[in-house]
Amino acid sequence: MEHRRVVITMIQSESNVTTGIADNVEAALYDVEQLEEQYDDWHELSRAEKLERLEEEDPEDTITAHNATTISFREHLVSLINGDEVEDPVDVTHMAFGSNDDPEDANDSHLSQEHSRFEIDDHINRGEEYGTVVLLTSDDANGESLLEAALVTEDSEGASGDMAINRVLLEDDEDRLDPKTENHAVTIKIDLEFQDSSQLS
């Protein structure tokens, strides 16, 4: 597996500019019956091919949110800039999902009710911004409540070195993710970007 080094610079910003923070998480829901009608070979396509087709389609609905970075990730960032310590780079490999709908908190260190992980389908570097995309097909995570998500550094919960980078609630008023069913394919995009006060509008 190719290792991707994520180097993030944090610049302190004052609390009075936090209203300028934009949503950095997007969950797009697609009706599978419509996709089957649009593409005869939908179920034969690779994951990458499905993502390409979905980029051309309008989703049934889109859920947006803003995540909270975890205390363990913030402590890791502090260690990275401490010349007396040696830290391995963060290698984000999977997206974890759980069923806890408690609000995000600055003291969150991981998902408390995790039930599944999926390998990230696409990593996107945009200069100061790092993006990830995961596709959940009609066969993935059915029957599970996808109420929270996190970027993580290992393929299984509790593995040595496992770290959750962030935590975000996926709140859908129509409960299409609680639980997820075979009726929908879902793409979840999480972008990480750090800005100082001069960049916030």
Buried (B, 14 or more C-beta within 10 A) or exposed (E): EEEBEBEBEBEEBEEEBEEEEEEBBBBBBBBBEEBEEEBEEBEEBEBEEBBEBBEEBEBBBEBBBEBBBBBBBEEBBEEBEEEEEEEEEBBBBBBBBBBBEEEBEEEBBBBEEBBBBBEBBBBEEEEEBBBBBBBBBBEBBBEBBBBBBBBBBBBEBEEEEBBBBBBBBBBBEEEBBBBBEEBBBBBBBBBBBBBEBEEBE
